[in-house]
Amino acid sequence: MARKVAVIEAPDAEMAECCPSVLAAPLDASQAEALARGFDALGDPVRLRVLSMLAAAPAGEICVCDFIGPIGKSQGTISHHLKILSEAGLVHGDRRGKWVWYSLDQGRLAELRGAIEP
């Protein structure tokens, strides 16, 4: 079965102003704080698996209920991790009735990637 891979384009000039490369010049305190929130959210294996599943989702989104089986965690635990990813701007939730459907924020991921490029 072929796996869909999300393509994250290089950050444009607007993103570079928001989140410059940490390797190109010293960051000010607000830039460092914004980047740290994003990278901190990536520092957990469950959250990395959630992002990986979202990137591979054929429709580009996944219902919170569909993370439970593959990840092997309770709905409450999955929701906690999705909240952290959401607060870091890495995912967006869309409530549909009882469930929330999540998708990646490609722009935010591009910002983080751009921040570690020279």
C-alpha positions in Angstrom: 0.0 0.0 0.0 1.5 3.4 -1.0 1.8 5.9 1.7 0.9 9.5 1.1 3.6 11.9 2.1 2.8 15.5 2.9 5.1 18.0 1.1 6.1 20.9 3.2 7.4 23.8 1.1 10.2 26.0 2.2 9.1 29.0 4.2 8.5 32.2 2.2 9.7 35.7 3.2 6.8 36.3 5.6 7.6 33.1 7.5 11.3 34.0 7.6 10.5 37.3 9.3 8.3 35.5 11.9 10.6 32.6 12.6 14.2 33.1 11.2 16.7 30.4 11.1 18.4 29.8 14.5 21.5 29.1 12.5 21.5 32.3 10.5 21.4 35.0 13.2 20.7 35.4 16.9 17.0 35.2 17.8 15.2 37.7 20.0 13.3 36.5 23.1 9.9 36.4 21.4 11.2 34.5 18.4 12.9 32.0 20.6 9.8 31.5 22.7 7.5 31.0 19.6 9.9 28.4 18.1 10.5 26.6 21.4 6.7 26.1 21.8 6.6 24.3 18.4 9.7 22.2 19.0 8.6 21.3 22.5 5.4 19.9 21.1 7.4 17.7 18.8 9.4 16.3 21.7 7.0 13.4 22.5 6.8 10.0 20.7 3.0 10.0 20.8 2.7 13.5 19.3 5.2 12.5 16.6 3.1 9.5 15.7 0.0 11.7 15.6 1.7 14.1 13.2 2.9 11.1 11.1 -0.6 9.7 10.9 -2.0 13.1 9.9 0.7 13.5 7.2 -0.2 10.1 5.8 -4.0 10.6 5.9 -5.5 10.3 2.4 -8.1 12.9 3.2 -5.6 15.1 5.0 -7.5 14.8 8.2 -8.3 12.2 10.9 -11.1 11.9 13.5 -9.8 11.9 17.1 -11.4 8.6 17.5 -9.3 7.0 14.8 -6.0 7.7 16.7 -7.0 5.5 19.6 -6.4 2.0 18.1 -3.2 2.6 16.2 -1.5 4.6 18.9 -2.8 2.4 21.7 -3.7 5.2 24.1 -7.0 6.3 25.6 -9.2 9.0 24.0 -8.3 11.3 26.9 -4.6 10.8 26.4 -4.9 11.4 22.6 -7.0 14.5 23.2 -4.3 15.8 25.6 -1.6 15.4 23.0 -3.7 16.9 20.3 -4.4 19.9 22.6 -0.6 20.4 23.0 -0.1 20.2 19.2 -3.0 22.6 18.6 -1.6 25.1 21.1 1.7 25.0 19.3 -0.1 25.7 16.1 0.8 22.4 14.5 -2.7 21.0 14.0 -6.2 22.4 13.6 -9.4 20.8 14.9 -12.8 21.0 13.3 -15.7 19.8 15.5 -18.3 17.8 13.6 -21.0 16.7 16.0 -19.5 14.6 18.8 -16.1 14.3 17.2 -13.2 16.6 16.3 -11.3 16.1 13.0 -7.7 17.2 12.9 -5.4 18.3 10.1 -1.8 19.5 9.9 -0.9 23.2 9.8 1.5 23.0 6.9 2.6 26.6 7.3 3.6 26.2 10.9 5.5 23.0 10.1 7.4 24.9 7.3 8.2 27.6 9.9 9.8 25.1 12.2 11.7 23.4 9.4 12.9 26.7 8.1 14.1 27.7 11.6 16.7 24.9 11.6 17.9 25.5 8.0 21.1 27.5 7.5 
